[in-house]
Amino acid sequence: MARAMFEYTKTVLKKVSFNSDLFCKELEKALNMLLPFEVKELTIWIKEYTANKPELYACMYLIK
């Protein structure tokens, strides 16, 4: 089930990426909910996903 939550998180983040405030809010929820190894995977995915989306860079402070 944990893997399903990780995939669901990525889906939600993709859907709210039109709004940086929503993206930050959902990212914060995900970081609090996911397991530590999933957070590492999500960090890698976020860096790749936001590479061409400078409006989402404001949320990168959430990822330590």
All heavy atoms as TSV, in Angstrom:
chain	resi	resn	atom	element	x	y	z
A	1	MET	N	N	0.821	-1.195	0.000
A	1	MET	CA	C	0.000	0.000	0.000
A	1	MET	C	C	0.866	1.261	0.000
A	1	MET	O	O	0.486	2.267	-0.573
A	1	MET	CB	C	-0.918	0.012	1.213
A	1	MET	CG	C	-1.843	1.205	1.217
A	1	MET	SD	S	-3.036	1.081	2.503
A	1	MET	CE	C	-2.765	2.616	3.314
A	2	ALA	N	N	2.025	1.196	0.630
A	2	ALA	CA	C	2.884	2.374	0.698
A	2	ALA	C	C	3.284	2.830	-0.702
A	2	ALA	O	O	3.344	4.012	-0.980
A	2	ALA	CB	C	4.113	2.076	1.537
A	3	ARG	N	N	3.557	1.899	-1.580
A	3	ARG	CA	C	3.956	2.255	-2.945
A	3	ARG	C	C	2.802	2.949	-3.651
A	3	ARG	O	O	3.013	3.872	-4.433
A	3	ARG	CB	C	4.376	0.992	-3.707
A	3	ARG	CG	C	5.062	1.286	-4.967
A	3	ARG	CD	C	6.416	1.877	-4.650
A	3	ARG	NE	N	6.970	2.452	-5.854
A	3	ARG	CZ	C	8.018	3.229	-5.883
A	3	ARG	NH1	N	8.628	3.536	-4.775
A	3	ARG	NH2	N	8.465	3.713	-6.989
A	4	ALA	N	N	1.591	2.498	-3.397
A	4	ALA	CA	C	0.424	3.130	-4.001
A	4	ALA	C	C	0.302	4.584	-3.548
A	4	ALA	O	O	-0.052	5.457	-4.345
A	4	ALA	CB	C	-0.837	2.353	-3.651
A	5	MET	N	N	0.625	4.857	-2.312
A	5	MET	CA	C	0.555	6.224	-1.795
A	5	MET	C	C	1.599	7.108	-2.466
A	5	MET	O	O	1.333	8.266	-2.777
A	5	MET	CB	C	0.754	6.220	-0.274
A	5	MET	CG	C	0.493	7.551	0.361
A	5	MET	SD	S	-1.139	8.246	-0.007
A	5	MET	CE	C	-2.165	7.264	1.031
A	6	PHE	N	N	2.770	6.550	-2.723
A	6	PHE	CA	C	3.813	7.299	-3.413
A	6	PHE	C	C	3.359	7.671	-4.824
A	6	PHE	O	O	3.511	8.818	-5.255
A	6	PHE	CB	C	5.104	6.467	-3.455
A	6	PHE	CG	C	6.217	7.121	-4.216
A	6	PHE	CD1	C	6.888	8.202	-3.683
A	6	PHE	CD2	C	6.593	6.648	-5.459
A	6	PHE	CE1	C	7.915	8.813	-4.375
A	6	PHE	CE2	C	7.619	7.245	-6.156
A	6	PHE	CZ	C	8.282	8.336	-5.620
A	7	GLU	N	N	2.800	6.725	-5.535
A	7	GLU	CA	C	2.313	6.985	-6.893
A	7	GLU	C	C	1.148	7.976	-6.878
A	7	GLU	O	O	1.053	8.851	-7.740
A	7	GLU	CB	C	1.900	5.678	-7.579
A	7	GLU	CG	C	3.059	4.747	-7.855
A	7	GLU	CD	C	4.121	5.356	-8.755
A	7	GLU	OE1	O	3.776	6.109	-9.688
A	7	GLU	OE2	O	5.308	5.074	-8.515
A	8	TYR	N	N	0.280	7.846	-5.890
A	8	TYR	CA	C	-0.843	8.773	-5.749
A	8	TYR	C	C	-0.333	10.198	-5.500
A	8	TYR	O	O	-0.845	11.162	-6.072
A	8	TYR	CB	C	-1.753	8.322	-4.607
A	8	TYR	CG	C	-2.867	9.286	-4.313
A	8	TYR	CD1	C	-3.956	9.403	-5.183
A	8	TYR	CD2	C	-2.839	10.094	-3.182
A	8	TYR	CE1	C	-4.977	10.305	-4.925
A	8	TYR	CE2	C	-3.857	10.990	-2.919
A	8	TYR	CZ	C	-4.922	11.087	-3.793
A	8	TYR	OH	O	-5.933	11.980	-3.539
A	9	THR	N	N	0.698	10.312	-4.675
A	9	THR	CA	C	1.294	11.618	-4.383
A	9	THR	C	C	1.822	12.269	-5.650
A	9	THR	O	O	1.605	13.456	-5.891
A	9	THR	CB	C	2.425	11.461	-3.345
A	9	THR	OG1	O	1.873	10.943	-2.142
A	9	THR	CG2	C	3.109	12.782	-3.081
A	10	LYS	N	N	2.511	11.499	-6.477
A	10	LYS	CA	C	3.028	12.036	-7.733
A	10	LYS	C	C	1.880	12.493	-8.637
A	10	LYS	O	O	1.976	13.555	-9.261
A	10	LYS	CB	C	3.884	10.999	-8.457
A	10	LYS	CG	C	5.207	10.758	-7.778
A	10	LYS	CD	C	6.221	9.947	-8.543
A	10	LYS	CE	C	5.754	8.957	-9.513
A	10	LYS	NZ	N	6.808	8.131	-10.111
A	11	THR	N	N	0.812	11.734	-8.680
A	11	THR	CA	C	-0.350	12.098	-9.497
A	11	THR	C	C	-0.949	13.415	-9.019
A	11	THR	O	O	-1.247	14.300	-9.828
A	11	THR	CB	C	-1.416	10.982	-9.439
A	11	THR	OG1	O	-0.826	9.767	-9.897
A	11	THR	CG2	C	-2.617	11.325	-10.288
A	12	VAL	N	N	-1.111	13.550	-7.712
A	12	VAL	CA	C	-1.680	14.784	-7.147
A	12	VAL	C	C	-0.777	15.970	-7.457
A	12	VAL	O	O	-1.246	17.031	-7.873
A	12	VAL	CB	C	-1.905	14.633	-5.623
A	12	VAL	CG1	C	-2.232	15.974	-4.990
A	12	VAL	CG2	C	-3.005	13.634	-5.347
A	13	LEU	N	N	0.518	15.799	-7.269
A	13	LEU	CA	C	1.451	16.898	-7.524
A	13	LEU	C	C	1.431	17.321	-8.995
A	13	LEU	O	O	1.504	18.513	-9.296
A	13	LEU	CB	C	2.865	16.506	-7.095
A	13	LEU	CG	C	3.070	16.423	-5.587
A	13	LEU	CD1	C	4.438	15.838	-5.265
A	13	LEU	CD2	C	2.906	17.777	-4.932
A	14	LYS	N	N	1.300	16.370	-9.884
A	14	LYS	CA	C	1.202	16.711	-11.314
A	14	LYS	C	C	-0.060	17.524	-11.580
A	14	LYS	O	O	-0.043	18.485	-12.340
A	14	LYS	CB	C	1.182	15.446	-12.169
A	14	LYS	CG	C	2.511	14.766	-12.289
A	14	LYS	CD	C	2.378	13.503	-13.121
A	14	LYS	CE	C	3.636	12.680	-13.104
A	14	LYS	NZ	N	3.476	11.408	-13.835
A	15	LYS	N	N	-1.165	17.127	-10.946
A	15	LYS	CA	C	-2.449	17.793	-11.192
A	15	LYS	C	C	-2.504	19.204	-10.619
A	15	LYS	O	O	-3.217	20.052	-11.156
A	15	LYS	CB	C	-3.602	16.959	-10.639
A	15	LYS	CG	C	-3.848	15.717	-11.463
A	15	LYS	CD	C	-5.043	14.948	-10.969
A	15	LYS	CE	C	-5.257	13.734	-11.853
A	15	LYS	NZ	N	-6.449	12.980	-11.497
A	16	VAL	N	N	-1.772	19.466	-9.548
A	16	VAL	CA	C	-1.817	20.804	-8.946
A	16	VAL	C	C	-0.629	21.665	-9.351
A	16	VAL	O	O	-0.456	22.766	-8.832
A	16	VAL	CB	C	-1.931	20.749	-7.405
A	16	VAL	CG1	C	-3.197	20.048	-6.979
A	16	VAL	CG2	C	-0.701	20.121	-6.782
A	17	SER	N	N	0.179	21.198	-10.269
A	17	SER	CA	C	1.384	21.939	-10.639
A	17	SER	C	C	1.085	23.241	-11.377
A	17	SER	O	O	1.984	24.049	-11.572
A	17	SER	CB	C	2.312	21.066	-11.484
A	17	SER	OG	O	1.707	20.743	-12.710
A	18	PHE	N	N	-0.164	23.475	-11.739
A	18	PHE	CA	C	-0.535	24.747	-12.375
A	18	PHE	C	C	-0.508	25.904	-11.379
A	18	PHE	O	O	-0.447	27.065	-11.760
A	18	PHE	CB	C	-1.922	24.650	-13.016
A	18	PHE	CG	C	-3.040	24.508	-12.010
A	18	PHE	CD1	C	-3.692	25.630	-11.534
A	18	PHE	CD2	C	-3.431	23.262	-11.546
A	18	PHE	CE1	C	-4.718	25.523	-10.603
A	18	PHE	CE2	C	-4.454	23.137	-10.623
A	18	PHE	CZ	C	-5.092	24.265	-10.147
A	19	ASN	N	N	-0.543	25.581	-10.081
A	19	ASN	CA	C	-0.583	26.593	-9.032
A	19	ASN	C	C	0.516	26.290	-8.012
A	19	ASN	O	O	0.469	25.257	-7.347
A	19	ASN	CB	C	-1.958	26.566	-8.360
A	19	ASN	CG	C	-2.124	27.633	-7.323
A	19	ASN	OD1	O	-1.246	27.854	-6.493
A	19	ASN	ND2	N	-3.262	28.288	-7.346
A	20	SER	N	N	1.484	27.173	-7.889
A	20	SER	CA	C	2.619	26.898	-7.004
A	20	SER	C	C	2.210	26.817	-5.531
A	20	SER	O	O	2.807	26.052	-4.771
A	20	SER	CB	C	3.718	27.930	-7.194
A	20	SER	OG	O	3.266	29.212	-6.849
A	21	ASP	N	N	1.190	27.568	-5.130
A	21	ASP	CA	C	0.733	27.496	-3.731
A	21	ASP	C	C	0.154	26.123	-3.412
A	21	ASP	O	O	0.457	25.532	-2.368
A	21	ASP	CB	C	-0.306	28.575	-3.440
A	21	ASP	CG	C	0.280	29.970	-3.453
A	21	ASP	OD1	O	1.496	30.101	-3.197
A	21	ASP	OD2	O	-0.469	30.924	-3.722
A	22	LEU	N	N	-0.684	25.615	-4.304
A	22	LEU	CA	C	-1.253	24.275	-4.110
A	22	LEU	C	C	-0.161	23.212	-4.151
A	22	LEU	O	O	-0.175	22.259	-3.366
A	22	LEU	CB	C	-2.299	23.964	-5.186
A	22	LEU	CG	C	-3.647	24.628	-5.044
A	22	LEU	CD1	C	-4.510	24.325	-6.259
A	22	LEU	CD2	C	-4.345	24.162	-3.788
A	23	PHE	N	N	0.772	23.394	-5.070
A	23	PHE	CA	C	1.868	22.447	-5.199
A	23	PHE	C	C	2.664	22.380	-3.899
A	23	PHE	O	O	2.963	21.290	-3.396
A	23	PHE	CB	C	2.772	22.850	-6.367
A	23	PHE	CG	C	3.808	21.827	-6.720
A	23	PHE	CD1	C	3.493	20.763	-7.558
A	23	PHE	CD2	C	5.098	21.928	-6.226
A	23	PHE	CE1	C	4.454	19.819	-7.890
A	23	PHE	CE2	C	6.062	20.992	-6.549
A	23	PHE	CZ	C	5.737	19.934	-7.388
A	24	CYS	N	N	2.975	23.526	-3.322
A	24	CYS	CA	C	3.711	23.571	-2.055
A	24	CYS	C	C	2.927	22.902	-0.933
A	24	CYS	O	O	3.494	22.147	-0.130
A	24	CYS	CB	C	4.033	25.007	-1.671
A	24	CYS	SG	S	5.279	25.787	-2.695
A	25	LYS	N	N	1.648	23.179	-0.888
A	25	LYS	CA	C	0.807	22.606	0.159
A	25	LYS	C	C	0.756	21.080	0.055
A	25	LYS	O	O	0.893	20.369	1.054
A	25	LYS	CB	C	-0.606	23.197	0.065
A	25	LYS	CG	C	-1.478	22.891	1.262
A	25	LYS	CD	C	-2.831	23.542	1.133
A	25	LYS	CE	C	-2.700	25.033	1.387
A	25	LYS	NZ	N	-4.005	25.707	1.492
A	26	GLU	N	N	0.556	20.576	-1.147
A	26	GLU	CA	C	0.493	19.127	-1.353
A	26	GLU	C	C	1.852	18.473	-1.134
A	26	GLU	O	O	1.932	17.368	-0.610
A	26	GLU	CB	C	-0.031	18.800	-2.752
A	26	GLU	CG	C	-1.499	19.124	-2.950
A	26	GLU	CD	C	-2.422	18.342	-2.022
A	26	GLU	OE1	O	-2.110	17.186	-1.665
A	26	GLU	OE2	O	-3.474	18.899	-1.656
A	27	LEU	N	N	2.916	19.165	-1.510
A	27	LEU	CA	C	4.253	18.637	-1.279
A	27	LEU	C	C	4.532	18.523	0.216
A	27	LEU	O	O	5.080	17.525	0.684
A	27	LEU	CB	C	5.297	19.529	-1.956
A	27	LEU	CG	C	6.752	19.134	-1.759
A	27	LEU	CD1	C	7.006	17.721	-2.243
A	27	LEU	CD2	C	7.658	20.116	-2.475
A	28	GLU	N	N	4.129	19.516	0.962
A	28	GLU	CA	C	4.320	19.478	2.410
A	28	GLU	C	C	3.552	18.314	3.032
A	28	GLU	O	O	4.070	17.597	3.892
A	28	GLU	CB	C	3.873	20.798	3.032
A	28	GLU	CG	C	4.252	20.937	4.472
A	28	GLU	CD	C	3.986	22.327	5.018
A	28	GLU	OE1	O	3.338	23.149	4.337
A	28	GLU	OE2	O	4.431	22.591	6.132
A	29	LYS	N	N	2.318	18.099	2.593
A	29	LYS	CA	C	1.533	16.961	3.083
A	29	LYS	C	C	2.244	15.648	2.776
A	29	LYS	O	O	2.318	14.759	3.622
A	29	LYS	CB	C	0.155	16.930	2.427
A	29	LYS	CG	C	-0.840	17.900	2.971
A	29	LYS	CD	C	-2.193	17.542	2.394
A	29	LYS	CE	C	-2.992	18.741	2.023
A	29	LYS	NZ	N	-4.245	18.390	1.353
A	30	ALA	N	N	2.733	15.543	1.550
A	30	ALA	CA	C	3.395	14.311	1.124
A	30	ALA	C	C	4.646	14.041	1.949
A	30	ALA	O	O	4.896	12.896	2.355
A	30	ALA	CB	C	3.751	14.399	-0.358
A	31	LEU	N	N	5.431	15.074	2.204
A	31	LEU	CA	C	6.660	14.895	2.968
A	31	LEU	C	C	6.374	14.437	4.393
A	31	LEU	O	O	7.176	13.721	4.993
A	31	LEU	CB	C	7.471	16.187	2.968
A	31	LEU	CG	C	8.029	16.602	1.606
A	31	LEU	CD1	C	8.668	17.985	1.702
A	31	LEU	CD2	C	9.011	15.581	1.074
A	32	ASN	N	N	5.244	14.838	4.943
A	32	ASN	CA	C	4.865	14.422	6.293
A	32	ASN	C	C	4.272	13.016	6.330
A	32	ASN	O	O	4.307	12.361	7.365
A	32	ASN	CB	C	3.866	15.401	6.903
A	32	ASN	CG	C	4.500	16.732	7.212
A	32	ASN	OD1	O	5.672	16.810	7.539
A	32	ASN	ND2	N	3.726	17.787	7.092
A	33	MET	N	N	3.739	12.553	5.193
A	33	MET	CA	C	3.015	11.295	5.157
A	33	MET	C	C	3.869	10.119	4.689
A	33	MET	O	O	3.694	9.005	5.166
A	33	MET	CB	C	1.812	11.466	4.219
A	33	MET	CG	C	0.952	10.266	4.055
A	33	MET	SD	S	-0.419	10.594	2.951
A	33	MET	CE	C	0.409	11.236	1.522
A	34	LEU	N	N	4.792	10.368	3.781
A	34	LEU	CA	C	5.551	9.275	3.176
A	34	LEU	C	C	6.666	8.777	4.090
A	34	LEU	O	O	7.118	9.476	4.988
A	34	LEU	CB	C	6.158	9.738	1.846
A	34	LEU	CG	C	5.157	10.074	0.745
A	34	LEU	CD1	C	5.880	10.641	-0.470
A	34	LEU	CD2	C	4.352	8.854	0.337
A	35	LEU	N	N	7.114	7.575	3.797
A	35	LEU	CA	C	8.226	6.973	4.522
A	35	LEU	C	C	9.538	7.626	4.086
A	35	LEU	O	O	9.615	8.176	2.982
A	35	LEU	CB	C	8.271	5.471	4.239
A	35	LEU	CG	C	7.022	4.687	4.667
A	35	LEU	CD1	C	7.100	3.262	4.156
A	35	LEU	CD2	C	6.868	4.714	6.167
A	36	PRO	N	N	10.566	7.550	4.922
A	36	PRO	CA	C	11.834	8.228	4.598
A	36	PRO	C	C	12.432	7.858	3.239
A	36	PRO	O	O	12.894	8.733	2.504
A	36	PRO	CB	C	12.764	7.799	5.735
A	36	PRO	CG	C	11.847	7.530	6.867
A	36	PRO	CD	C	10.599	6.973	6.262
A	37	PHE	N	N	12.404	6.581	2.854
A	37	PHE	CA	C	12.967	6.216	1.562
A	37	PHE	C	C	12.101	6.735	0.412
A	37	PHE	O	O	12.618	7.045	-0.659
A	37	PHE	CB	C	13.197	4.700	1.448
A	37	PHE	CG	C	11.952	3.882	1.275
A	37	PHE	CD1	C	11.503	3.553	0.003
A	37	PHE	CD2	C	11.240	3.429	2.376
A	37	PHE	CE1	C	10.356	2.790	-0.164
A	37	PHE	CE2	C	10.096	2.664	2.213
A	37	PHE	CZ	C	9.646	2.349	0.926
A	38	GLU	N	N	10.807	6.866	0.650
A	38	GLU	CA	C	9.919	7.422	-0.370
A	38	GLU	C	C	10.147	8.925	-0.520
A	38	GLU	O	O	10.042	9.456	-1.623
A	38	GLU	CB	C	8.461	7.142	-0.020
A	38	GLU	CG	C	8.096	5.690	-0.116
A	38	GLU	CD	C	6.696	5.394	0.367
A	38	GLU	OE1	O	6.269	5.990	1.375
A	38	GLU	OE2	O	6.026	4.565	-0.269
A	39	VAL	N	N	10.479	9.591	0.565
A	39	VAL	CA	C	10.783	11.020	0.505
A	39	VAL	C	C	12.023	11.241	-0.356
A	39	VAL	O	O	12.066	12.179	-1.157
A	39	VAL	CB	C	10.970	11.609	1.926
A	39	VAL	CG1	C	11.523	13.015	1.855
A	39	VAL	CG2	C	9.649	11.584	2.687
A	40	LYS	N	N	13.006	10.363	-0.222
A	40	LYS	CA	C	14.209	10.471	-1.057
A	40	LYS	C	C	13.863	10.299	-2.530
A	40	LYS	O	O	14.343	11.039	-3.382
A	40	LYS	CB	C	15.249	9.448	-0.625
A	40	LYS	CG	C	15.900	9.758	0.700
A	40	LYS	CD	C	16.928	8.725	1.080
A	40	LYS	CE	C	17.488	9.040	2.456
A	40	LYS	NZ	N	18.447	8.028	2.896
A	41	GLU	N	N	13.016	9.306	-2.825
A	41	GLU	CA	C	12.576	9.084	-4.209
A	41	GLU	C	C	11.781	10.283	-4.721
A	41	GLU	O	O	11.951	10.706	-5.863
A	41	GLU	CB	C	11.705	7.836	-4.307
A	41	GLU	CG	C	12.451	6.543	-4.276
A	41	GLU	CD	C	11.532	5.370	-4.496
A	41	GLU	OE1	O	10.807	5.352	-5.517
A	41	GLU	OE2	O	11.530	4.470	-3.638
A	42	LEU	N	N	10.914	10.819	-3.874
A	42	LEU	CA	C	10.108	11.971	-4.258
A	42	LEU	C	C	10.987	13.185	-4.522
A	42	LEU	O	O	10.732	13.948	-5.456
A	42	LEU	CB	C	9.072	12.283	-3.177
A	42	LEU	CG	C	8.058	13.366	-3.523
A	42	LEU	CD1	C	7.171	12.919	-4.684
A	42	LEU	CD2	C	7.212	13.721	-2.325
A	43	THR	N	N	12.022	13.354	-3.740
A	43	THR	CA	C	12.960	14.461	-3.934
A	43	THR	C	C	13.593	14.389	-5.320
A	43	THR	O	O	13.662	15.394	-6.037
A	43	THR	CB	C	14.045	14.443	-2.846
A	43	THR	OG1	O	13.418	14.567	-1.572
A	43	THR	CG2	C	15.029	15.573	-3.040
A	44	ILE	N	N	14.026	13.211	-5.702
A	44	ILE	CA	C	14.619	13.021	-7.025
A	44	ILE	C	C	13.589	13.324	-8.106
A	44	ILE	O	O	13.864	14.036	-9.073
A	44	ILE	CB	C	15.164	11.586	-7.169
A	44	ILE	CG1	C	16.338	11.386	-6.212
A	44	ILE	CG2	C	15.559	11.293	-8.613
A	44	ILE	CD1	C	16.753	9.944	-6.034
A	45	TRP	N	N	12.388	12.814	-7.926
A	45	TRP	CA	C	11.324	13.029	-8.915
A	45	TRP	C	C	10.979	14.518	-9.027
A	45	TRP	O	O	10.817	15.035	-10.130
A	45	TRP	CB	C	10.084	12.219	-8.538
A	45	TRP	CG	C	8.966	12.407	-9.491
A	45	TRP	CD1	C	8.773	11.759	-10.678
A	45	TRP	CD2	C	7.876	13.334	-9.364
A	45	TRP	NE1	N	7.639	12.228	-11.287
A	45	TRP	CE2	C	7.069	13.193	-10.503
A	45	TRP	CE3	C	7.510	14.262	-8.395
A	45	TRP	CZ2	C	5.921	13.941	-10.700
A	45	TRP	CZ3	C	6.365	15.005	-8.591
A	45	TRP	CH2	C	5.592	14.847	-9.722
A	46	ILE	N	N	10.885	15.204	-7.896
A	46	ILE	CA	C	10.538	16.633	-7.888
A	46	ILE	C	C	11.587	17.438	-8.643
A	46	ILE	O	O	11.261	18.333	-9.414
A	46	ILE	CB	C	10.426	17.159	-6.439
A	46	ILE	CG1	C	9.242	16.532	-5.750
A	46	ILE	CG2	C	10.366	18.671	-6.394
A	46	ILE	CD1	C	7.993	17.320	-5.707
A	47	LYS	N	N	12.856	17.141	-8.391
A	47	LYS	CA	C	13.924	17.874	-9.076
A	47	LYS	C	C	13.845	17.682	-10.583
A	47	LYS	O	O	14.052	18.633	-11.341
A	47	LYS	CB	C	15.285	17.447	-8.541
A	47	LYS	CG	C	15.534	17.961	-7.140
A	47	LYS	CD	C	16.857	17.506	-6.588
A	47	LYS	CE	C	17.032	18.033	-5.164
A	47	LYS	NZ	N	18.254	17.542	-4.543
A	48	GLU	N	N	13.525	16.480	-11.032
A	48	GLU	CA	C	13.378	16.225	-12.460
A	48	GLU	C	C	12.110	16.889	-13.011
A	48	GLU	O	O	12.124	17.481	-14.081
A	48	GLU	CB	C	13.326	14.725	-12.731
A	48	GLU	CG	C	14.627	14.015	-12.478
A	48	GLU	CD	C	14.516	12.506	-12.596
A	48	GLU	OE1	O	13.435	11.997	-12.958
A	48	GLU	OE2	O	15.519	11.833	-12.313
A	49	TYR	N	N	11.022	16.780	-12.264
A	49	TYR	CA	C	9.733	17.306	-12.721
A	49	TYR	C	C	9.733	18.829	-12.812
A	49	TYR	O	O	9.135	19.402	-13.717
A	49	TYR	CB	C	8.613	16.829	-11.787
A	49	TYR	CG	C	7.236	17.219	-12.255
A	49	TYR	CD1	C	6.645	16.577	-13.335
A	49	TYR	CD2	C	6.532	18.230	-11.628
A	49	TYR	CE1	C	5.391	16.928	-13.780
A	49	TYR	CE2	C	5.273	18.598	-12.059
A	49	TYR	CZ	C	4.707	17.941	-13.140
A	49	TYR	OH	O	3.457	18.302	-13.584
A	50	THR	N	N	10.406	19.491	-11.876
A	50	THR	CA	C	10.393	20.952	-11.850
A	50	THR	C	C	11.534	21.573	-12.655
A	50	THR	O	O	11.681	22.793	-12.655
A	50	THR	CB	C	10.453	21.485	-10.406
A	50	THR	OG1	O	11.660	21.053	-9.799
A	50	THR	CG2	C	9.246	21.040	-9.608
A	51	ALA	N	N	12.324	20.768	-13.317
A	51	ALA	CA	C	13.480	21.280	-14.062
A	51	ALA	C	C	13.081	22.360	-15.069
A	51	ALA	O	O	13.793	23.343	-15.238
A	51	ALA	CB	C	14.197	20.141	-14.768
A	52	ASN	N	N	11.932	22.209	-15.708
A	52	ASN	CA	C	11.471	23.175	-16.702
A	52	ASN	C	C	10.272	23.984	-16.222
A	52	ASN	O	O	9.531	24.534	-17.034
A	52	ASN	CB	C	11.112	22.454	-18.007
A	52	ASN	CG	C	12.319	21.802	-18.638
A	52	ASN	OD1	O	13.416	22.348	-18.576
A	52	ASN	ND2	N	12.128	20.646	-19.224
A	53	LYS	N	N	10.077	24.011	-14.909
A	53	LYS	CA	C	8.946	24.732	-14.333
A	53	LYS	C	C	9.443	25.685	-13.243
A	53	LYS	O	O	9.306	25.401	-12.055
A	53	LYS	CB	C	7.934	23.743	-13.771
A	53	LYS	CG	C	7.312	22.844	-14.822
A	53	LYS	CD	C	6.423	21.822	-14.157
A	53	LYS	CE	C	5.707	20.937	-15.133
A	53	LYS	NZ	N	6.532	20.204	-16.035
A	54	PRO	N	N	10.021	26.803	-13.644
A	54	PRO	CA	C	10.614	27.713	-12.642
A	54	PRO	C	C	9.605	28.262	-11.643
A	54	PRO	O	O	9.983	28.649	-10.541
A	54	PRO	CB	C	11.220	28.833	-13.488
A	54	PRO	CG	C	10.595	28.722	-14.823
A	54	PRO	CD	C	10.163	27.298	-14.997
A	55	GLU	N	N	8.330	28.281	-11.983
A	55	GLU	CA	C	7.325	28.780	-11.047
A	55	GLU	C	C	7.185	27.874	-9.822
A	55	GLU	O	O	6.677	28.298	-8.787
A	55	GLU	CB	C	5.968	28.948	-11.741
A	55	GLU	CG	C	5.315	27.661	-12.213
A	55	GLU	CD	C	5.775	27.175	-13.584
A	55	GLU	OE1	O	6.714	27.741	-14.157
A	55	GLU	OE2	O	5.170	26.202	-14.069
A	56	LEU	N	N	7.645	26.634	-9.933
A	56	LEU	CA	C	7.550	25.699	-8.808
A	56	LEU	C	C	8.820	25.668	-7.954
A	56	LEU	O	O	8.862	25.000	-6.931
A	56	LEU	CB	C	7.243	24.282	-9.329
A	56	LEU	CG	C	5.933	24.142	-10.096
A	56	LEU	CD1	C	5.761	22.721	-10.587
A	56	LEU	CD2	C	4.744	24.556	-9.248
A	57	TYR	N	N	9.845	26.391	-8.352
A	57	TYR	CA	C	11.094	26.421	-7.588
A	57	TYR	C	C	10.876	26.969	-6.182
A	57	TYR	O	O	11.645	26.662	-5.279
A	57	TYR	CB	C	12.151	27.263	-8.287
A	57	TYR	CG	C	12.725	26.652	-9.543
A	57	TYR	CD1	C	13.496	27.413	-10.392
A	57	TYR	CD2	C	12.498	25.327	-9.899
A	57	TYR	CE1	C	14.034	26.876	-11.555
A	57	TYR	CE2	C	13.020	24.784	-11.055
A	57	TYR	CZ	C	13.796	25.564	-11.877
A	57	TYR	OH	O	14.318	25.034	-13.013
A	58	ALA	N	N	9.853	27.778	-6.002
A	58	ALA	CA	C	9.583	28.358	-4.684
A	58	ALA	C	C	9.319	27.273	-3.640
A	58	ALA	O	O	9.525	27.506	-2.447
A	58	ALA	CB	C	8.395	29.298	-4.765
A	59	CYS	N	N	8.907	26.118	-4.070
A	59	CYS	CA	C	8.588	25.019	-3.145
A	59	CYS	C	C	9.801	24.174	-2.784
A	59	CYS	O	O	9.708	23.311	-1.911
A	59	CYS	CB	C	7.533	24.113	-3.764
A	59	CYS	SG	S	6.029	24.972	-4.181
A	60	MET	N	N	10.901	24.419	-3.419
A	60	MET	CA	C	12.077	23.578	-3.195
A	60	MET	C	C	12.632	23.728	-1.783
A	60	MET	O	O	13.357	22.853	-1.311
A	60	MET	CB	C	13.155	23.890	-4.227
A	60	MET	CG	C	12.760	23.568	-5.656
A	60	MET	SD	S	12.211	21.875	-5.881
A	60	MET	CE	C	13.788	21.056	-5.918
A	61	TYR	N	N	12.286	24.799	-1.088
A	61	TYR	CA	C	12.758	24.955	0.287
A	61	TYR	C	C	12.203	23.872	1.206
A	61	TYR	O	O	12.788	23.571	2.249
A	61	TYR	CB	C	12.398	26.351	0.834
A	61	TYR	CG	C	10.949	26.503	1.196
A	61	TYR	CD1	C	10.514	26.228	2.497
A	61	TYR	CD2	C	10.006	26.904	0.261
A	61	TYR	CE1	C	9.177	26.351	2.848
A	61	TYR	CE2	C	8.670	27.035	0.599
A	61	TYR	CZ	C	8.267	26.764	1.881
A	61	TYR	OH	O	6.951	26.871	2.217
A	62	LEU	N	N	11.096	23.259	0.831
A	62	LEU	CA	C	10.488	22.200	1.645
A	62	LEU	C	C	11.341	20.925	1.642
A	62	LEU	O	O	11.323	20.159	2.592
A	62	LEU	CB	C	9.077	21.875	1.146
A	62	LEU	CG	C	8.038	22.970	1.322
A	62	LEU	CD1	C	6.778	22.625	0.567
A	62	LEU	CD2	C	7.759	23.194	2.784
A	63	ILE	N	N	12.067	20.753	0.548
A	63	ILE	CA	C	12.938	19.577	0.427
A	63	ILE	C	C	14.294	19.955	0.985
A	63	ILE	O	O	14.947	20.856	0.487
A	63	ILE	CB	C	13.065	19.148	-1.052
A	63	ILE	CG1	C	11.693	18.789	-1.604
A	63	ILE	CG2	C	14.022	17.983	-1.166
A	63	ILE	CD1	C	11.704	18.503	-3.083
A	64	LYS	N	N	14.696	19.262	2.000
A	64	LYS	CA	C	15.951	19.626	2.677
A	64	LYS	C	C	17.144	19.020	2.014
A	64	LYS	O	O	17.243	18.012	1.531
A	64	LYS	CB	C	15.873	19.221	4.121
A	64	LYS	CG	C	14.778	20.012	4.811
A	64	LYS	CD	C	14.612	19.567	6.229
A	64	LYS	CE	C	13.687	20.450	6.977
A	64	LYS	NZ	N	12.339	20.367	6.832
